[in-house]
Amino acid sequence: MKNFFFFVAKYNNKVDEIQKRELLDILKTRLSELITLYERVKEENVNLIKQNQKLLELNNKKEEEIQNFKEKLETYKLTNSFILTSEGEDLTERKHDAKIKINRLIKEIDSCLALLNR
């Protein structure tokens, strides 16, 4: 009987060792997968930071363009106001031409703003 208990205890120890090794192998595999996933996410994060920086730079350029267009619009409005008060053509005709020019400029600005919002 003593041999039987010794055999059972020895068998249980071997089973425990095998289970521990299997669990350790599973743990190693999962840890390796996690490290790989972490590296991918880290690389993606770096790429997203670069992309964000490029978009911020583009946004700043577009804001400068908008400001330039606004300044040009003010200049055109001022020029058109001089046209309206100058002598020569019929006043209603000059007003009409000035309105057409202003509307064209506004459309250009709107199209620029629409491009920026994309």
Residue pairs with C-beta under 8 A, 6 or more apart in sequence:
59 116
62 115
62 116
65 112
66 109
66 112
66 113
66 116
69 108
69 109
69 112
70 109
72 105
73 105
73 106
73 109
76 101
76 102
76 105
77 102
80 98
80 101
80 102
81 98
83 94
83 97
83 98
84 91
84 94
84 95
84 98
86 94
88 94
